[in-house]
Amino acid sequence: MSTDKAVTPEVAETPSLERDRKAIRIETGRFARGLATRFPQAFIEAIGKHTKEEVLRLIRIALPPHPGRRRKASVTRAWELQQQGVAWCDIYPQCIPGYGGLRWKDRRKEQVRLQNAVHARPSSRPRQKRKISPVISNDEKNDRALFLAVAPATVKG
């Protein structure tokens, strides 16, 4: 009778994953150094942050998506139609397979599922960060009030 323990795939792949992660870190470092060497003006302090953000955005686009559910073509199509202003009653037959043959309750269930999936899909527009007003001292408030009181008189209209 054998008492060997079953090896799970996660345990068996751990050394390989560690090697891959190390290789990715090394390759990423080479890539970053190469960019900085090839485009030194783009990474100067004044614009460097924006350049880094742009490089990261382009890398995110180029790499495959994160693990998880793959996007459904029907939801993508419904989202596109909805963005174009097409009414939901016209979207359902195009995006729900067998829509015409479904009973009323099943049809309604699929309509709700499709709408929920479309609304859960993140927008292609980047979310705007909330602007936080800075704390202004009394001296700054007085300076601002004085400036606003004097500025309109000096501006020719």
PyMOL CGO cylinders between C-alpha atoms (Angstrom):
from pymol import cmd
from pymol.cgo import CYLINDER

trace = [
    CYLINDER, 0.00, 0.00, 0.00, 1.47, 3.34, -1.07, 0.3, 1, 1, 1, 1, 1, 1,
    CYLINDER, 1.47, 3.34, -1.07, 1.33, 6.33, 1.25, 0.3, 1, 1, 1, 1, 1, 1,
    CYLINDER, 1.33, 6.33, 1.25, 2.42, 8.91, -1.35, 0.3, 1, 1, 1, 1, 1, 1,
    CYLINDER, 2.42, 8.91, -1.35, 0.69, 12.22, -0.96, 0.3, 1, 1, 1, 1, 1, 1,
    CYLINDER, 0.69, 12.22, -0.96, -1.08, 13.66, -3.97, 0.3, 1, 1, 1, 1, 1, 1,
    CYLINDER, -1.08, 13.66, -3.97, 0.78, 16.66, -5.33, 0.3, 1, 1, 1, 1, 1, 1,
    CYLINDER, 0.78, 16.66, -5.33, -1.47, 19.55, -6.21, 0.3, 1, 1, 1, 1, 1, 1,
    CYLINDER, -1.47, 19.55, -6.21, -0.67, 21.51, -9.36, 0.3, 1, 1, 1, 1, 1, 1,
    CYLINDER, -0.67, 21.51, -9.36, -0.07, 24.69, -7.30, 0.3, 1, 1, 1, 1, 1, 1,
    CYLINDER, -0.07, 24.69, -7.30, 2.65, 22.98, -5.25, 0.3, 1, 1, 1, 1, 1, 1,
    CYLINDER, 2.65, 22.98, -5.25, 4.24, 21.33, -8.29, 0.3, 1, 1, 1, 1, 1, 1,
    CYLINDER, 4.24, 21.33, -8.29, 4.45, 24.62, -10.23, 0.3, 1, 1, 1, 1, 1, 1,
    CYLINDER, 4.45, 24.62, -10.23, 5.82, 26.79, -7.42, 0.3, 1, 1, 1, 1, 1, 1,
    CYLINDER, 5.82, 26.79, -7.42, 9.54, 26.61, -8.40, 0.3, 1, 1, 1, 1, 1, 1,
    CYLINDER, 9.54, 26.61, -8.40, 8.64, 27.32, -12.03, 0.3, 1, 1, 1, 1, 1, 1,
    CYLINDER, 8.64, 27.32, -12.03, 6.46, 30.29, -11.05, 0.3, 1, 1, 1, 1, 1, 1,
    CYLINDER, 6.46, 30.29, -11.05, 9.22, 31.69, -8.87, 0.3, 1, 1, 1, 1, 1, 1,
    CYLINDER, 9.22, 31.69, -8.87, 11.70, 31.37, -11.75, 0.3, 1, 1, 1, 1, 1, 1,
    CYLINDER, 11.70, 31.37, -11.75, 9.24, 33.06, -14.09, 0.3, 1, 1, 1, 1, 1, 1,
    CYLINDER, 9.24, 33.06, -14.09, 8.63, 35.93, -11.67, 0.3, 1, 1, 1, 1, 1, 1,
    CYLINDER, 8.63, 35.93, -11.67, 12.37, 36.45, -11.22, 0.3, 1, 1, 1, 1, 1, 1,
    CYLINDER, 12.37, 36.45, -11.22, 12.89, 36.40, -14.99, 0.3, 1, 1, 1, 1, 1, 1,
    CYLINDER, 12.89, 36.40, -14.99, 10.05, 38.91, -15.43, 0.3, 1, 1, 1, 1, 1, 1,
    CYLINDER, 10.05, 38.91, -15.43, 11.62, 41.24, -12.84, 0.3, 1, 1, 1, 1, 1, 1,
    CYLINDER, 11.62, 41.24, -12.84, 14.99, 41.03, -14.62, 0.3, 1, 1, 1, 1, 1, 1,
    CYLINDER, 14.99, 41.03, -14.62, 13.47, 41.59, -18.06, 0.3, 1, 1, 1, 1, 1, 1,
    CYLINDER, 13.47, 41.59, -18.06, 11.34, 44.49, -16.79, 0.3, 1, 1, 1, 1, 1, 1,
    CYLINDER, 11.34, 44.49, -16.79, 14.46, 46.14, -15.35, 0.3, 1, 1, 1, 1, 1, 1,
    CYLINDER, 14.46, 46.14, -15.35, 16.27, 45.76, -18.68, 0.3, 1, 1, 1, 1, 1, 1,
    CYLINDER, 16.27, 45.76, -18.68, 13.27, 47.18, -20.52, 0.3, 1, 1, 1, 1, 1, 1,
    CYLINDER, 13.27, 47.18, -20.52, 13.02, 50.20, -18.20, 0.3, 1, 1, 1, 1, 1, 1,
    CYLINDER, 13.02, 50.20, -18.20, 16.76, 50.92, -18.38, 0.3, 1, 1, 1, 1, 1, 1,
    CYLINDER, 16.76, 50.92, -18.38, 16.60, 50.64, -22.16, 0.3, 1, 1, 1, 1, 1, 1,
    CYLINDER, 16.60, 50.64, -22.16, 13.74, 53.15, -22.35, 0.3, 1, 1, 1, 1, 1, 1,
    CYLINDER, 13.74, 53.15, -22.35, 15.53, 55.58, -20.04, 0.3, 1, 1, 1, 1, 1, 1,
    CYLINDER, 15.53, 55.58, -20.04, 18.74, 55.25, -22.07, 0.3, 1, 1, 1, 1, 1, 1,
    CYLINDER, 18.74, 55.25, -22.07, 17.03, 55.55, -25.45, 0.3, 1, 1, 1, 1, 1, 1,
    CYLINDER, 17.03, 55.55, -25.45, 14.67, 58.42, -24.48, 0.3, 1, 1, 1, 1, 1, 1,
    CYLINDER, 14.67, 58.42, -24.48, 16.45, 60.38, -21.72, 0.3, 1, 1, 1, 1, 1, 1,
    CYLINDER, 16.45, 60.38, -21.72, 14.57, 63.64, -22.39, 0.3, 1, 1, 1, 1, 1, 1,
    CYLINDER, 14.57, 63.64, -22.39, 11.21, 61.95, -21.84, 0.3, 1, 1, 1, 1, 1, 1,
    CYLINDER, 11.21, 61.95, -21.84, 12.13, 60.93, -18.32, 0.3, 1, 1, 1, 1, 1, 1,
    CYLINDER, 12.13, 60.93, -18.32, 13.41, 64.23, -16.95, 0.3, 1, 1, 1, 1, 1, 1,
    CYLINDER, 13.41, 64.23, -16.95, 11.84, 65.26, -13.66, 0.3, 1, 1, 1, 1, 1, 1,
    CYLINDER, 11.84, 65.26, -13.66, 9.38, 67.80, -15.09, 0.3, 1, 1, 1, 1, 1, 1,
    CYLINDER, 9.38, 67.80, -15.09, 7.57, 65.37, -17.40, 0.3, 1, 1, 1, 1, 1, 1,
    CYLINDER, 7.57, 65.37, -17.40, 8.90, 62.05, -16.13, 0.3, 1, 1, 1, 1, 1, 1,
    CYLINDER, 8.90, 62.05, -16.13, 5.79, 61.18, -14.11, 0.3, 1, 1, 1, 1, 1, 1,
    CYLINDER, 5.79, 61.18, -14.11, 3.51, 61.60, -17.11, 0.3, 1, 1, 1, 1, 1, 1,
    CYLINDER, 3.51, 61.60, -17.11, 5.85, 59.58, -19.31, 0.3, 1, 1, 1, 1, 1, 1,
    CYLINDER, 5.85, 59.58, -19.31, 5.95, 56.77, -16.76, 0.3, 1, 1, 1, 1, 1, 1,
    CYLINDER, 5.95, 56.77, -16.76, 2.15, 56.73, -16.53, 0.3, 1, 1, 1, 1, 1, 1,
    CYLINDER, 2.15, 56.73, -16.53, 1.89, 56.59, -20.32, 0.3, 1, 1, 1, 1, 1, 1,
    CYLINDER, 1.89, 56.59, -20.32, 4.41, 53.72, -20.54, 0.3, 1, 1, 1, 1, 1, 1,
    CYLINDER, 4.41, 53.72, -20.54, 2.53, 51.77, -17.85, 0.3, 1, 1, 1, 1, 1, 1,
    CYLINDER, 2.53, 51.77, -17.85, -0.78, 52.39, -19.62, 0.3, 1, 1, 1, 1, 1, 1,
    CYLINDER, -0.78, 52.39, -19.62, 0.63, 51.08, -22.90, 0.3, 1, 1, 1, 1, 1, 1,
    CYLINDER, 0.63, 51.08, -22.90, 2.09, 48.01, -21.19, 0.3, 1, 1, 1, 1, 1, 1,
    CYLINDER, 2.09, 48.01, -21.19, -1.27, 47.27, -19.52, 0.3, 1, 1, 1, 1, 1, 1,
    CYLINDER, -1.27, 47.27, -19.52, -2.94, 47.43, -22.92, 0.3, 1, 1, 1, 1, 1, 1,
    CYLINDER, -2.94, 47.43, -22.92, -0.36, 45.14, -24.52, 0.3, 1, 1, 1, 1, 1, 1,
    CYLINDER, -0.36, 45.14, -24.52, -0.43, 42.45, -21.82, 0.3, 1, 1, 1, 1, 1, 1,
    CYLINDER, -0.43, 42.45, -21.82, -3.25, 39.89, -21.60, 0.3, 1, 1, 1, 1, 1, 1,
    CYLINDER, -3.25, 39.89, -21.60, -6.07, 40.58, -19.13, 0.3, 1, 1, 1, 1, 1, 1,
    CYLINDER, -6.07, 40.58, -19.13, -5.95, 39.56, -15.50, 0.3, 1, 1, 1, 1, 1, 1,
    CYLINDER, -5.95, 39.56, -15.50, -7.20, 36.11, -14.53, 0.3, 1, 1, 1, 1, 1, 1,
    CYLINDER, -7.20, 36.11, -14.53, -10.94, 35.90, -14.27, 0.3, 1, 1, 1, 1, 1, 1,
    CYLINDER, -10.94, 35.90, -14.27, -13.94, 35.65, -16.47, 0.3, 1, 1, 1, 1, 1, 1,
    CYLINDER, -13.94, 35.65, -16.47, -13.49, 36.28, -20.14, 0.3, 1, 1, 1, 1, 1, 1,
    CYLINDER, -13.49, 36.28, -20.14, -15.71, 38.94, -21.60, 0.3, 1, 1, 1, 1, 1, 1,
    CYLINDER, -15.71, 38.94, -21.60, -18.82, 37.70, -23.33, 0.3, 1, 1, 1, 1, 1, 1,
    CYLINDER, -18.82, 37.70, -23.33, -19.27, 38.85, -26.90, 0.3, 1, 1, 1, 1, 1, 1,
    CYLINDER, -19.27, 38.85, -26.90, -23.00, 39.34, -26.35, 0.3, 1, 1, 1, 1, 1, 1,
    CYLINDER, -23.00, 39.34, -26.35, -22.38, 41.69, -23.41, 0.3, 1, 1, 1, 1, 1, 1,
    CYLINDER, -22.38, 41.69, -23.41, -19.75, 43.60, -25.38, 0.3, 1, 1, 1, 1, 1, 1,
    CYLINDER, -19.75, 43.60, -25.38, -22.17, 43.96, -28.31, 0.3, 1, 1, 1, 1, 1, 1,
    CYLINDER, -22.17, 43.96, -28.31, -24.96, 45.12, -25.97, 0.3, 1, 1, 1, 1, 1, 1,
    CYLINDER, -24.96, 45.12, -25.97, -22.61, 47.63, -24.35, 0.3, 1, 1, 1, 1, 1, 1,
    CYLINDER, -22.61, 47.63, -24.35, -21.60, 49.01, -27.76, 0.3, 1, 1, 1, 1, 1, 1,
    CYLINDER, -21.60, 49.01, -27.76, -25.23, 49.32, -28.88, 0.3, 1, 1, 1, 1, 1, 1,
    CYLINDER, -25.23, 49.32, -28.88, -26.22, 50.97, -25.62, 0.3, 1, 1, 1, 1, 1, 1,
    CYLINDER, -26.22, 50.97, -25.62, -23.36, 53.50, -26.02, 0.3, 1, 1, 1, 1, 1, 1,
    CYLINDER, -23.36, 53.50, -26.02, -24.76, 54.32, -29.47, 0.3, 1, 1, 1, 1, 1, 1,
    CYLINDER, -24.76, 54.32, -29.47, -28.15, 55.10, -27.91, 0.3, 1, 1, 1, 1, 1, 1,
    CYLINDER, -28.15, 55.10, -27.91, -30.00, 52.02, -29.18, 0.3, 1, 1, 1, 1, 1, 1,
    CYLINDER, -30.00, 52.02, -29.18, -33.08, 51.19, -27.09, 0.3, 1, 1, 1, 1, 1, 1,
    CYLINDER, -33.08, 51.19, -27.09, -32.92, 48.10, -24.89, 0.3, 1, 1, 1, 1, 1, 1,
    CYLINDER, -32.92, 48.10, -24.89, -35.93, 46.54, -26.65, 0.3, 1, 1, 1, 1, 1, 1,
    CYLINDER, -35.93, 46.54, -26.65, -33.87, 46.53, -29.87, 0.3, 1, 1, 1, 1, 1, 1,
    CYLINDER, -33.87, 46.53, -29.87, -30.71, 45.27, -28.12, 0.3, 1, 1, 1, 1, 1, 1,
    CYLINDER, -30.71, 45.27, -28.12, -32.28, 42.16, -26.53, 0.3, 1, 1, 1, 1, 1, 1,
    CYLINDER, -32.28, 42.16, -26.53, -33.02, 40.22, -29.76, 0.3, 1, 1, 1, 1, 1, 1,
    CYLINDER, -33.02, 40.22, -29.76, -29.51, 40.89, -31.06, 0.3, 1, 1, 1, 1, 1, 1,
    CYLINDER, -29.51, 40.89, -31.06, -27.66, 39.90, -27.88, 0.3, 1, 1, 1, 1, 1, 1,
    CYLINDER, -27.66, 39.90, -27.88, -29.71, 37.18, -26.18, 0.3, 1, 1, 1, 1, 1, 1,
    CYLINDER, -29.71, 37.18, -26.18, -29.46, 33.83, -28.00, 0.3, 1, 1, 1, 1, 1, 1,
    CYLINDER, -29.46, 33.83, -28.00, -32.87, 32.30, -28.74, 0.3, 1, 1, 1, 1, 1, 1,
    CYLINDER, -32.87, 32.30, -28.74, -34.63, 35.43, -27.48, 0.3, 1, 1, 1, 1, 1, 1,
    CYLINDER, -34.63, 35.43, -27.48, -37.73, 34.93, -29.64, 0.3, 1, 1, 1, 1, 1, 1,
    CYLINDER, -37.73, 34.93, -29.64, -38.32, 31.39, -28.37, 0.3, 1, 1, 1, 1, 1, 1,
    CYLINDER, -38.32, 31.39, -28.37, -38.03, 32.15, -24.64, 0.3, 1, 1, 1, 1, 1, 1,
    CYLINDER, -38.03, 32.15, -24.64, -41.02, 32.17, -22.33, 0.3, 1, 1, 1, 1, 1, 1,
    CYLINDER, -41.02, 32.17, -22.33, -41.93, 35.51, -20.77, 0.3, 1, 1, 1, 1, 1, 1,
    CYLINDER, -41.93, 35.51, -20.77, -40.32, 34.81, -17.36, 0.3, 1, 1, 1, 1, 1, 1,
    CYLINDER, -40.32, 34.81, -17.36, -37.12, 33.42, -18.92, 0.3, 1, 1, 1, 1, 1, 1,
    CYLINDER, -37.12, 33.42, -18.92, -36.99, 36.30, -21.36, 0.3, 1, 1, 1, 1, 1, 1,
    CYLINDER, -36.99, 36.30, -21.36, -37.32, 38.82, -18.52, 0.3, 1, 1, 1, 1, 1, 1,
    CYLINDER, -37.32, 38.82, -18.52, -34.60, 37.01, -16.52, 0.3, 1, 1, 1, 1, 1, 1,
    CYLINDER, -34.60, 37.01, -16.52, -32.21, 37.19, -19.47, 0.3, 1, 1, 1, 1, 1, 1,
    CYLINDER, -32.21, 37.19, -19.47, -33.04, 40.86, -20.04, 0.3, 1, 1, 1, 1, 1, 1,
    CYLINDER, -33.04, 40.86, -20.04, -32.14, 41.68, -16.43, 0.3, 1, 1, 1, 1, 1, 1,
    CYLINDER, -32.14, 41.68, -16.43, -28.95, 39.62, -16.62, 0.3, 1, 1, 1, 1, 1, 1,
    CYLINDER, -28.95, 39.62, -16.62, -27.85, 41.40, -19.78, 0.3, 1, 1, 1, 1, 1, 1,
    CYLINDER, -27.85, 41.40, -19.78, -28.62, 44.85, -18.38, 0.3, 1, 1, 1, 1, 1, 1,
    CYLINDER, -28.62, 44.85, -18.38, -26.76, 44.05, -15.14, 0.3, 1, 1, 1, 1, 1, 1,
    CYLINDER, -26.76, 44.05, -15.14, -23.75, 42.75, -17.06, 0.3, 1, 1, 1, 1, 1, 1,
    CYLINDER, -23.75, 42.75, -17.06, -23.65, 45.87, -19.25, 0.3, 1, 1, 1, 1, 1, 1,
    CYLINDER, -23.65, 45.87, -19.25, -23.98, 48.21, -16.26, 0.3, 1, 1, 1, 1, 1, 1,
    CYLINDER, -23.98, 48.21, -16.26, -21.29, 46.29, -14.35, 0.3, 1, 1, 1, 1, 1, 1,
    CYLINDER, -21.29, 46.29, -14.35, -18.84, 46.69, -17.21, 0.3, 1, 1, 1, 1, 1, 1,
    CYLINDER, -18.84, 46.69, -17.21, -16.39, 49.48, -16.42, 0.3, 1, 1, 1, 1, 1, 1,
    CYLINDER, -16.39, 49.48, -16.42, -16.64, 52.52, -18.62, 0.3, 1, 1, 1, 1, 1, 1,
    CYLINDER, -16.64, 52.52, -18.62, -13.94, 53.14, -21.18, 0.3, 1, 1, 1, 1, 1, 1,
    CYLINDER, -13.94, 53.14, -21.18, -13.57, 56.68, -19.84, 0.3, 1, 1, 1, 1, 1, 1,
    CYLINDER, -13.57, 56.68, -19.84, -11.08, 57.01, -17.01, 0.3, 1, 1, 1, 1, 1, 1,
    CYLINDER, -11.08, 57.01, -17.01, -12.64, 57.89, -13.69, 0.3, 1, 1, 1, 1, 1, 1,
    CYLINDER, -12.64, 57.89, -13.69, -11.98, 61.43, -12.60, 0.3, 1, 1, 1, 1, 1, 1,
    CYLINDER, -11.98, 61.43, -12.60, -10.19, 61.92, -9.34, 0.3, 1, 1, 1, 1, 1, 1,
    CYLINDER, -10.19, 61.92, -9.34, -12.01, 63.99, -6.77, 0.3, 1, 1, 1, 1, 1, 1,
    CYLINDER, -12.01, 63.99, -6.77, -10.42, 67.39, -6.32, 0.3, 1, 1, 1, 1, 1, 1,
    CYLINDER, -10.42, 67.39, -6.32, -9.55, 68.18, -2.74, 0.3, 1, 1, 1, 1, 1, 1,
    CYLINDER, -9.55, 68.18, -2.74, -9.40, 71.84, -1.92, 0.3, 1, 1, 1, 1, 1, 1,
    CYLINDER, -9.40, 71.84, -1.92, -6.25, 72.88, -0.10, 0.3, 1, 1, 1, 1, 1, 1,
    CYLINDER, -6.25, 72.88, -0.10, -6.39, 74.22, 3.43, 0.3, 1, 1, 1, 1, 1, 1,
    CYLINDER, -6.39, 74.22, 3.43, -5.95, 77.99, 3.28, 0.3, 1, 1, 1, 1, 1, 1,
    CYLINDER, -5.95, 77.99, 3.28, -4.57, 79.97, 6.19, 0.3, 1, 1, 1, 1, 1, 1,
    CYLINDER, -4.57, 79.97, 6.19, -6.08, 83.28, 7.28, 0.3, 1, 1, 1, 1, 1, 1,
    CYLINDER, -6.08, 83.28, 7.28, -3.15, 85.19, 5.75, 0.3, 1, 1, 1, 1, 1, 1,
    CYLINDER, -3.15, 85.19, 5.75, -3.75, 83.49, 2.40, 0.3, 1, 1, 1, 1, 1, 1,
    CYLINDER, -3.75, 83.49, 2.40, -7.48, 84.26, 2.63, 0.3, 1, 1, 1, 1, 1, 1,
    CYLINDER, -7.48, 84.26, 2.63, -6.70, 87.92, 3.24, 0.3, 1, 1, 1, 1, 1, 1,
    CYLINDER, -6.70, 87.92, 3.24, -4.21, 87.98, 0.35, 0.3, 1, 1, 1, 1, 1, 1,
    CYLINDER, -4.21, 87.98, 0.35, -6.76, 86.34, -1.96, 0.3, 1, 1, 1, 1, 1, 1,
    CYLINDER, -6.76, 86.34, -1.96, -9.49, 88.82, -0.93, 0.3, 1, 1, 1, 1, 1, 1,
    CYLINDER, -9.49, 88.82, -0.93, -7.11, 91.74, -1.49, 0.3, 1, 1, 1, 1, 1, 1,
    CYLINDER, -7.11, 91.74, -1.49, -6.08, 90.39, -4.90, 0.3, 1, 1, 1, 1, 1, 1,
    CYLINDER, -6.08, 90.39, -4.90, -9.70, 89.88, -6.00, 0.3, 1, 1, 1, 1, 1, 1,
    CYLINDER, -9.70, 89.88, -6.00, -10.59, 93.38, -4.84, 0.3, 1, 1, 1, 1, 1, 1,
    CYLINDER, -10.59, 93.38, -4.84, -7.70, 94.99, -6.76, 0.3, 1, 1, 1, 1, 1, 1,
    CYLINDER, -7.70, 94.99, -6.76, -7.50, 92.72, -9.82, 0.3, 1, 1, 1, 1, 1, 1,
    CYLINDER, -7.50, 92.72, -9.82, -10.78, 93.70, -11.57, 0.3, 1, 1, 1, 1, 1, 1,
    CYLINDER, -10.78, 93.70, -11.57, -9.84, 97.40, -11.44, 0.3, 1, 1, 1, 1, 1, 1,
    CYLINDER, -9.84, 97.40, -11.44, -6.51, 96.74, -13.18, 0.3, 1, 1, 1, 1, 1, 1,
    CYLINDER, -6.51, 96.74, -13.18, -7.94, 94.59, -15.96, 0.3, 1, 1, 1, 1, 1, 1,
    CYLINDER, -7.94, 94.59, -15.96, -9.14, 96.47, -19.03, 0.3, 1, 1, 1, 1, 1, 1,
    CYLINDER, -9.14, 96.47, -19.03, -12.42, 95.18, -20.37, 0.3, 1, 1, 1, 1, 1, 1,
]
cmd.load_cgo(trace, "trace")
